[in-house]
Amino acid sequence: MADSMDEDTSEGAQPLQQDLTCPVCQGIFRDPVLLPCTHSFCRECLQRSFQFNKKCPVCREPFEEGQAISNRALSSACETFLRQVNWRSSQKRPGEDVCHLHLKPLELYCEKDEEPVCVECVTLHSTHRLLPLKDGAPKCKKELSFKVQIFEKKVESYRKMTHQLSSAVDHIKYQAGQAEKQIKAEFERLHEVLIIEQNLRLNALANEEQQKIAAIKELITNTKEDIVALNELIDTLKKEMGQEDLPLLKNFQNLKRKAQWKHDDPCLSNDSLLDMGKHVGALSFKIWKNMQDHVKYYPVVLDPNTATPWLSLSPDLTSVKESPELLTAPENPERFDPCVFLLGAEGYTSGKHRWDVIVGDSPKWIVGVCKESVARKKKFTVSTSRGVWSIGLSKGVYTVLTPERKELEVQQRPEKIRIKLNMEKGEVSFWDGGIAKHLATLKHEFNEKIFPIFGPGLHSTPMTLAEGKMAVHTS
């Protein structure tokens, strides 16, 4: 009974649907308007038609803009019809797929709109390519298959990245362990220096205390001896004063000679007390000043996060050489790979900077500066055109690494290269650090952060940063 009613309703809906269809867009009226000639159209369809032809699209009767009036009765009928169609669509059985607009089976696929349509929808897709469902489905499956392949590759890439991220966590833990070990060792070394300094100062204090006390004790002993001598003299004089007048007077000159005291009166000397200023005055500054002999200063230190895995750095980040085996290191964006380079830990945007690099007898090396955006993950020719301002040694030839490769004339093999960077002048110069001889100067208007760059080559001879000079200034 229900199926019969649905069929009757569907059959009855066809003529009604035709009456509610706009002659222009072939869809159910949307906001219908009525012309003086009694034909109705969607308001939007009529406005578009009026721009090209001021006649009724059906009977070609002329009309003027503003003559069209809202067709409320037709609008209500369309709304009722669409509600009924939507209700029937919601009540349909599984597998009963029909066009929600025309209630016809979905037999075609629109390639442009990417949706199935019925035969009545053909007029709405007149400029589109329509395919049978059996031809449309494989095209969609093929496109989705490409998507699946892309996502499968992405999943594999994400899995590799997960492994890399886990390796990065392990590397960070390793770095933290190395840093903790280095920090503790350095503090222990400095603590030992401080203990030695403390003991020296305590010994100096104890020695001065002992000397000053010994001097005062000696003065006390001498004073006590003088007291005894003075008492003896007093007793002698008192005894003689008890004599008869004539004997006293006869012995007076002799007694007067005996009654002489030529010793100095006891007193504290000017330096009898401890020199407190020497021991505790500005104590922390004096300790810090003496610590300079045990503290090393480097204008530049190396950044291990930029070093290619083929390089091994010293714990204090001041020396680098070839690693005997490929090190395990994360593929972080800053790291050079495969190029054998690494950068200084600090970049510069202003100011003057200078550092010395000990290259020794290494047969191949590159030193200089580079821009922060220099290539990291691919091989490149070192040149000023690539954002690297440097000099190098290769096959016994010293070269300024510009595009034209200018050869340097050196009288003797430089073992220490000095690099001077002046950001304000936009120049970097290279010197033989041993004899302070100028080698080359490169100029450029630096417009991004500049870093020291080091190319030690794959050799067992280390490339080492030289210590900088320290000076204490007071005012």
Order of alpha helices (4+ residues) and beta strands (2+ residues): alpha-beta-beta-alpha-beta-alpha-beta-beta-beta-alpha-alpha-alpha-alpha-alpha-beta-beta-beta-beta-beta-beta-beta-beta-beta-beta-beta-beta-beta
